[in-house]
Amino acid sequence: MRRTRTIQLISATALAAGVWLTVTGCNSPVEPANMVDSGSWYVSGFHWPHDGKPLETANFVVYSDAASTEARRKLADIAEDTQWGGWAYWGGLLIYSLDHEERGEAGHTAPDMYVPVVKHEVMHVIESLLKASNNPELVDVWLTEGIAEFVSGGNAAPSITDRARFDDLIATHGRRNPIAMHRYTDYPSESGIVYNYYIPMFQLAATYLFDAQGHGATLEDLKDLYLDIREGMAFSAAFADRLGISVAEYEQQFFDLMSDYLE
């Protein structure tokens, strides 16, 4: 049995905690017998070994089972500066490497298709570290995914930057309120609806909140919200306290607020 190419990235600076990024890739000549069967990501239940030969940069340590040195270096460079699929957990994330054969076959090797994914997933990692939990139910999904899209510039269908795009999504998919999506289990089952409608709406919701021309909250407010949750405060209470609007009010006013914001 052969392993597929992965990378794990650990941060030495993010809240003095470990941030690991795992990148999966194509079939590798490295056999499992040569792997180190351990890593901080094992705590989250994802067991993926590495070759025990980390690549260190100023703020990160990159591990991999078989990704090339170039692929490891590229990922570290992106992380230092900071969707093609990724999964984040408390302290790390998984993502295809640049030298994954399926990524190459799909033509998804350009930085403008890779960098946003890394930034999106790293934002999830930062959230998990600030709230000191990997529990996705502590923060409403619309904010968790929305802020990751806001920070990364968007990975899904084209971002909503004007009223025409906003109105077109509503005309196509219906007037579905993104703030009503509190849990990942709240996602509807229709094919493509999350990617094509909800993710762009989540990004818009977060953009409005943290735009000086919108609601005007700051990312410092967001950090404090996560820290309040870390101390045991419920999301709805922390959101109202730190952002000055309740989740219920935001949901009720969402379409009117966005219509005015996008004019």
Secondary structure, DSSP 4 states (H G I P E B T S, - for coil): --PBP-EEEEESSGGGS--EEEEE-SB-S--GGGSB---GGGGGT----B-S--EE-SSEEEEESS--HHHHHHHHHHHHH----EEEETTEEEEE-TT-HHHHHHT--SHHHHHHHHHHHHHHHHHHHHTT---GGGS-HHHHHHHHHHHHT-SSSPP--SHHHHHHHHHHH----GGG--SGGGS--STTHIIIIIHHHHHHHHHHHT-TTTT---HHHHHHHHHHHHTT--HHHHHHHHHSS-HHHHHHHHHHHHHHHT-
